[in-house]
Amino acid sequence: MTAPQLRLFATSICFHLLIQPILAQKDRKFEIHTVAFYNLENLFDTINDPLKNDESSPIMEINYHRGEVYRQKVKNMARALSQIGLSRSVNAPVVVGLAEVENRNVIEDLLKEECLNEHDYGIIHFDSPDRRGIDVALIYQKKLFVPTRVSTHEVKLFDREDGYRIFTRDQLLVSGLFDGEELHFIVNHWPSRSGGELKTRPRRIAAAKNARRMVDSLQSVDPYAKIIVMGDLNDNPVDRSVKIELSAKSDKSKLDLKDLYNPMELIFKHGIGSNAYRDQWSLFDQILLSEPLLKDDYSSYRYYRAGIFNANFLVTPIGRYKGYPFRSFDASGFTGGFSD
């Protein structure tokens, strides 16, 4: 007699999902997969695209060994991605949302690296009108996830004073079958705080409303839709854009059917973040889940645990920024690091 299979769906925030089996009965076994989001920090190629504002990208400002810098940058990104969740699920992440990629070509180069190539990832990417020339994307292991519907959603922003158009990243919606079960992924990279948090706040609120409309649309078709919203939100879990506009809550017991659960809020309140500035940690990189992913019925995939992948090689080892994320670029050029 075969033992029943208890399947756990586990998500990863920004870098990593810390996953481990619940104390299980002998007649049960668990199948754990990882979903991740990673901001790749200016993954540009070395080609000057006349249709994009890519001249100001860090790699284009490097006048020596630019090709070598690019190859090392790609290798570093692949190394980090391949190890997310590996120690627990014995597999690289099945689905990964990406931010700050210039085009499809850089993603293809990323997936050619040996540590990722063996997993046979597919790519979903669209060029967006962002003024920096960066986009969001989604990669997935073809053997475990089959996309069925894909769409890109523009966030229209206008300056309050001058009325001119502000171009930012589109939001990506991918629906598909995750090991045979329908899941929906919304990948975001909201407008930055450059120019001041207060001044730019309405832009992130507008982006949040746009993402919320996408969630509402999915739930209008199926109130029990399993939805994962992920991305670099450039706001913390306690900010209005996330708490109010996305209807995100940190207490599972207080969730209504159409609310989103944000496991990152409690992590943030414990002083843990994914990026740092002036000795203050922020948790802009977040993954949120719709309420049906939290049910106790383990006949299908369910959320288990979220965390931040913080391997030693991702941390600045020495100097002024010791303990900070080991970023790829600083004022002096390429550092040999990973992401900010």
Solvent accessible surface area in square Angstrom, and as a share of the most:
residue,aa,sasa,rsa
1,M,242,1.08
2,T,124,0.72
3,A,51,0.40
4,P,80,0.50
5,Q,87,0.39
6,L,21,0.10
7,R,42,0.15
8,L,1,0.01
9,F,0,0.00
10,A,0,0.00
11,T,0,0.00
12,S,0,0.00
13,I,0,0.00
14,C,2,0.01
15,F,18,0.07
16,H,19,0.09
17,L,0,0.00
18,L,81,0.40
19,I,0,0.00
20,Q,63,0.28
21,P,79,0.50
22,I,70,0.36
23,L,180,0.90
24,A,50,0.39
25,Q,110,0.49
26,K,214,0.90
27,D,75,0.39
28,R,107,0.39
29,K,116,0.49
30,F,42,0.18
31,E,44,0.20
32,I,18,0.09
33,H,17,0.08
34,T,1,0.00
35,V,0,0.00
36,A,0,0.00
37,F,0,0.00
38,Y,0,0.00
39,N,14,0.07
40,L,0,0.00
41,E,1,0.00
42,N,20,0.10
43,L,0,0.00
44,F,5,0.02
45,D,15,0.08
46,T,43,0.25
47,I,119,0.60
48,N,81,0.41
49,D,40,0.21
50,P,121,0.76
51,L,165,0.82
52,K,38,0.16
53,N,77,0.40
54,D,1,0.01
55,E,87,0.39
56,S,71,0.46
57,S,6,0.04
58,P,33,0.21
59,I,2,0.01
60,M,27,0.12
61,E,112,0.50
62,I,10,0.05
63,N,137,0.70
64,Y,135,0.51
65,H,120,0.54
66,R,69,0.25
67,G,29,0.28
68,E,99,0.44
69,V,15,0.08
70,Y,25,0.09
71,R,144,0.53
72,Q,72,0.32
73,K,1,0.01
74,V,4,0.02
75,K,105,0.44
76,N,9,0.04
77,M,0,0.00
78,A,0,0.00
79,R,107,0.39
80,A,1,0.01
81,L,2,0.01
82,S,11,0.07
83,Q,62,0.28
84,I,1,0.00
85,G,0,0.00
86,L,79,0.39
87,S,96,0.62
88,R,109,0.40
89,S,20,0.13
90,V,129,0.74
91,N,22,0.11
92,A,1,0.00
93,P,1,0.00
94,V,0,0.00
95,V,0,0.00
96,V,1,0.01
97,G,0,0.00
98,L,0,0.00
99,A,0,0.00
100,E,16,0.07
101,V,0,0.00
102,E,1,0.01
103,N,25,0.13
104,R,107,0.39
105,N,86,0.44
106,V,0,0.00
107,I,0,0.00
108,E,63,0.28
109,D,45,0.24
110,L,0,0.00
111,L,17,0.08
112,K,142,0.60
113,E,39,0.18
114,E,151,0.68
115,C,46,0.28
116,L,1,0.00
117,N,94,0.48
118,E,131,0.59
119,H,31,0.14
120,D,81,0.42
121,Y,19,0.07
122,G,5,0.05
123,I,23,0.12
124,I,16,0.08
125,H,26,0.12
126,F,86,0.36
127,D,96,0.50
128,S,17,0.11
129,P,55,0.35
130,D,9,0.05
131,R,147,0.54
132,R,75,0.27
133,G,3,0.03
134,I,0,0.00
135,D,1,0.00
136,V,8,0.05
137,A,0,0.00
138,L,0,0.00
139,I,1,0.00
140,Y,25,0.10
141,Q,0,0.00
142,K,100,0.42
143,K,148,0.63
144,L,26,0.13
145,F,1,0.00
146,V,83,0.48
147,P,39,0.24
148,T,72,0.42
149,R,132,0.48
150,V,57,0.33
151,S,40,0.26
152,T,57,0.33
153,H,57,0.25
154,E,75,0.34
155,V,7,0.04
156,K,131,0.55
157,L,10,0.05
158,F,120,0.50
159,D,16,0.08
160,R,203,0.74
161,E,147,0.66
162,D,108,0.56
163,G,46,0.44
164,Y,120,0.45
165,R,64,0.23
166,I,20,0.10
167,F,84,0.35
168,T,8,0.05
169,R,15,0.06
170,D,16,0.08
171,Q,2,0.01
172,L,4,0.02
173,L,22,0.11
174,V,0,0.00
175,S,2,0.01
176,G,0,0.00
177,L,70,0.35
178,F,0,0.00
179,D,55,0.29
180,G,61,0.58
181,E,25,0.11
182,E,72,0.32
183,L,0,0.00
184,H,9,0.04
185,F,0,0.00
186,I,0,0.00
187,V,0,0.00
188,N,0,0.00
189,H,8,0.04
190,W,2,0.01
191,P,9,0.06
192,S,47,0.30
193,R,68,0.25
194,S,81,0.52
195,G,65,0.63
196,G,34,0.33
197,E,53,0.24
198,L,129,0.64
199,K,124,0.52
200,T,1,0.01
201,R,92,0.33
202,P,38,0.24
203,R,53,0.19
204,R,0,0.00
205,I,19,0.10
206,A,31,0.24
207,A,1,0.01
208,A,0,0.00
209,K,88,0.37
210,N,16,0.08
211,A,0,0.00
212,R,27,0.10
213,R,141,0.51
214,M,10,0.04
215,V,0,0.00
216,D,66,0.34
217,S,67,0.43
218,L,22,0.11
219,Q,1,0.00
220,S,85,0.55
221,V,132,0.76
222,D,57,0.29
223,P,54,0.34
224,Y,134,0.51
225,A,4,0.03
226,K,29,0.12
227,I,0,0.00
228,I,0,0.00
229,V,0,0.00
230,M,0,0.00
231,G,0,0.00
232,D,14,0.07
233,L,1,0.00
234,N,15,0.08
235,D,2,0.01
236,N,17,0.09
237,P,0,0.00
238,V,65,0.38
239,D,38,0.20
240,R,122,0.45
241,S,1,0.01
242,V,0,0.00
243,K,69,0.29
244,I,115,0.58
245,E,24,0.11
246,L,0,0.00
247,S,37,0.24
248,A,1,0.01
249,K,66,0.28
250,S,23,0.15
251,D,59,0.31
252,K,106,0.45
253,S,100,0.64
254,K,137,0.58
255,L,24,0.12
256,D,92,0.48
257,L,59,0.29
258,K,96,0.41
259,D,16,0.08
260,L,0,0.00
261,Y,13,0.05
262,N,1,0.00
263,P,9,0.06
264,M,0,0.00
265,E,4,0.02
266,L,92,0.46
267,I,33,0.17
268,F,44,0.18
269,K,124,0.52
270,H,143,0.64
271,G,55,0.53
272,I,89,0.45
273,G,9,0.09
274,S,4,0.02
275,N,32,0.16
276,A,20,0.16
277,Y,148,0.56
278,R,195,0.71
279,D,122,0.63
280,Q,128,0.57
281,W,95,0.33
282,S,17,0.11
283,L,0,0.00
284,F,24,0.10
285,D,9,0.05
286,Q,0,0.00
287,I,0,0.00
288,L,0,0.00
289,L,0,0.00
290,S,0,0.00
291,E,25,0.11
292,P,6,0.04
293,L,0,0.00
294,L,34,0.17
295,K,86,0.37
296,D,119,0.62
297,D,79,0.41
298,Y,63,0.24
299,S,83,0.54
300,S,20,0.13
301,Y,0,0.00
302,R,17,0.06
303,Y,25,0.10
304,Y,41,0.16
305,R,79,0.29
306,A,13,0.10
307,G,9,0.08
308,I,32,0.16
309,F,22,0.09
310,N,103,0.53
311,A,24,0.19
312,N,140,0.72
313,F,42,0.17
314,L,10,0.05
315,V,38,0.22
316,T,21,0.12
317,P,79,0.50
318,I,134,0.68
319,G,60,0.57
320,R,210,0.77
321,Y,109,0.41
322,K,141,0.60
323,G,36,0.35
324,Y,34,0.13
325,P,20,0.13
326,F,47,0.20
327,R,105,0.38
328,S,0,0.00
329,F,9,0.04
330,D,71,0.37
331,A,118,0.92
332,S,97,0.63
333,G,16,0.16
334,F,47,0.20
335,T,48,0.28
336,G,29,0.28
337,G,0,0.00
338,F,8,0.04
339,S,5,0.03
340,D,61,0.32
